Amino acid sequence: MKRAFLIYNPVAGQENPATILGDIALKLSEHYQLTVVQTKPDVQPEELAKQALKEKADLIIASGGDGTVGAVAGVLVGTGLPVRSSSTMLRAALHPTLITDRTCPSAGVPLGIVPRGTANAFSVALGIPTHLDDPTGFQNAAADVILSGHTKEVDTALVTTSEVTDYPMILLMGIGYEAEMCDAADRDLKNALGPLAYVISGAQKLLTASNFKATVHVDGETAEGEVAAITVANAAPPFSVLAHGHTGECIYDDGKLEAIGYVAEEGGVTAKVSNVVNMARLFSGVMFSDDPVQHEEKIFGGRYSDIKIECDPPQKVVLDGELLGTTPVRARVLPSSLRVLVPPPAAPTAEESAEVVHKIAEQEGVDEAVAAIVVDKLGVPAAAKVVEDSQQVADKPVVAPSTEQSR
Ligand SMILES: Nc1ncnc2c1ncn2[C@@H]1O[C@H](COP(=O)(O)OP(=O)(O)OP(=O)(O)O)[C@@H](O)[C@H]1O
């Protein structure tokens, strides 16, 4: 029987861990030789995860908030072979400065997650069910994801501040307003209010928020400016609006980090109030509103693999919801470095299958019966991807060689 370790933080979230984890442990024990261990104020998840690896764990499950999940994930990053998949090798070849020894640590021992925290941002970003999705069926849903064995390789990053070197990041780091907000949302406030704690602490911080000068070095280029907040994100749930940048998408498996700065308006008290009100909406308002947030002119940023940020005056850095240290800070992406158990994709419906068969038949000029055999062999998702890729090639504007030459 394979060995699984369940590492849980008893003080995370608002629910009783025994109720949730008892059922899940029972279900997992039917398939794994399961060891359940609990974090303590002086026994951190990293230590327990390292011990589990020493004991030849085939699977490590983290249960708690993003702090616990991130700490266990950090130990699992790169537990596979130095360079594994062809895409990782390709990225290593394209970005030789990314990792100094020119190898990418690859995903190895898979990470299972039983989200029991306040925000569970990593689980939400990856589509892993949380108790907020389904309070009654949560135990079953969480165990089913783990038992499905379906994994996804995701990027992570290493973050270095004045105080720590190469600290693993799974979600995002915040500098400025967001860092102050997370720092102020303490355990008692989170216990009492849940996710609302971040909104309350955010509101408190609005009163004292101030702008700062930032110098940002990204993939060999440098930019400078006055900002109120900077976010560097690897993965982010939809409600972390700023982390999604101006593209509206934070992609956790593209080998890049989404860096985004909130540009502070020049001016006096009115401008400052307008800044902080906008930030409040960006960070928290969307949790309670369906209104789209208009933030296009307020932000700058892009996707990078290596980001260095210096601030004047130095700013707090919050990483994955916990205070990490102060600027200067550097974040480097580690592409495809963590394997996570996620829900398997939903089986395609009969209509979806028929549509793909129809498109392949049309595109390739073959009979639908022949197309159906191809779709059956490839599987519907892979066949749909073939159709999509050929469509993209067909849609690309073609520049005639004669036009090029005549310029
Ligand atoms: N047994 C324990 N007793 C007290 N504190 C603990 C214990 N185990 C872990 N911690 C602390 O819990 C924090 C991590 O909490 P975690 O992120 O898992 O949950 P959360 O704060 O409820 O969730 P979220 O990050 O979503 O707000 C760390 O600061 C860690 O030191």
The ligand as an SDF file (V2000), in Angstrom:
LIG
                    3D

 31 33  0  0  0  0  0  0  0  0999 V2000
   -0.6050   24.2680   16.3190 N   0  0  0  0  0  0  0  0  0  0  0  0
   -0.4980   25.5740   16.0620 C   0  0  0  0  0  0  0  0  0  0  0  0
   -0.7740   26.4860   17.0290 N   0  0  0  0  0  0  0  0  0  0  0  0
   -0.7010   27.8160   16.7750 C   0  0  0  0  0  0  0  0  0  0  0  0
   -0.3340   28.3480   15.5880 N   0  0  0  0  0  0  0  0  0  0  0  0
   -0.0500   27.4860   14.5850 C   0  0  0  0  0  0  0  0  0  0  0  0
   -0.1190   26.0690   14.7720 C   0  0  0  0  0  0  0  0  0  0  0  0
    0.2100   25.4780   13.5860 N   0  0  0  0  0  0  0  0  0  0  0  0
    0.4820   26.4830   12.7240 C   0  0  0  0  0  0  0  0  0  0  0  0
    0.3270   27.6830   13.3000 N   0  0  0  0  0  0  0  0  0  0  0  0
    0.4640   29.0030   12.6730 C   0  0  0  0  0  0  0  0  0  0  0  0
   -0.6520   29.1610   11.7460 O   0  0  0  0  0  0  0  0  0  0  0  0
   -0.2650   30.0470   10.6960 C   0  0  0  0  0  0  0  0  0  0  0  0
   -0.7120   29.4840    9.3700 C   0  0  0  0  0  0  0  0  0  0  0  0
   -2.1020   29.4750    9.3350 O   0  0  0  0  0  0  0  0  0  0  0  0
   -2.8650   29.0080    8.0150 P   0  0  0  0  0  0  0  0  0  0  0  0
   -2.4720   29.8860    6.9020 O   0  0  0  0  0  0  0  0  0  0  0  0
   -2.6990   27.5590    7.8410 O   0  0  0  0  0  0  0  0  0  0  0  0
   -4.3730   29.2420    8.4020 O   0  0  0  0  0  0  0  0  0  0  0  0
   -5.3160   30.5470    8.3880 P   0  0  0  0  0  0  0  0  0  0  0  0
   -4.4890   31.6820    8.9240 O   0  0  0  0  0  0  0  0  0  0  0  0
   -6.5860   30.2330    9.0750 O   0  0  0  0  0  0  0  0  0  0  0  0
   -5.6950   30.7030    6.8950 O   0  0  0  0  0  0  0  0  0  0  0  0
   -5.5060   31.8470    5.8230 P   0  0  0  0  0  0  0  0  0  0  0  0
   -4.0490   31.8120    5.4510 O   0  0  0  0  0  0  0  0  0  0  0  0
   -6.4180   31.4450    4.7170 O   0  0  0  0  0  0  0  0  0  0  0  0
   -5.9100   33.1200    6.4710 O   0  0  0  0  0  0  0  0  0  0  0  0
    1.2690   30.1650   10.7780 C   0  0  0  0  0  0  0  0  0  0  0  0
    1.5720   31.4570   11.2650 O   0  0  0  0  0  0  0  0  0  0  0  0
    1.6900   29.1130   11.7860 C   0  0  0  0  0  0  0  0  0  0  0  0
    2.8200   29.4820   12.5300 O   0  0  0  0  0  0  0  0  0  0  0  0
  1  2  1  0
  2  3  1  0
  2  7  2  0
  3  4  2  0
  4  5  1  0
  5  6  2  0
  6  7  1  0
  6 10  1  0
  7  8  1  0
  8  9  2  0
  9 10  1  0
 10 11  1  0
 11 12  1  0
 11 30  1  0
 12 13  1  0
 13 14  1  0
 13 28  1  0
 14 15  1  0
 15 16  1  0
 16 17  2  0
 16 18  1  0
 16 19  1  0
 19 20  1  0
 20 21  2  0
 20 22  1  0
 20 23  1  0
 23 24  1  0
 24 25  2  0
 24 26  1  0
 24 27  1  0
 28 29  1  0
 28 30  1  0
 30 31  1  0
M  END
$$$$
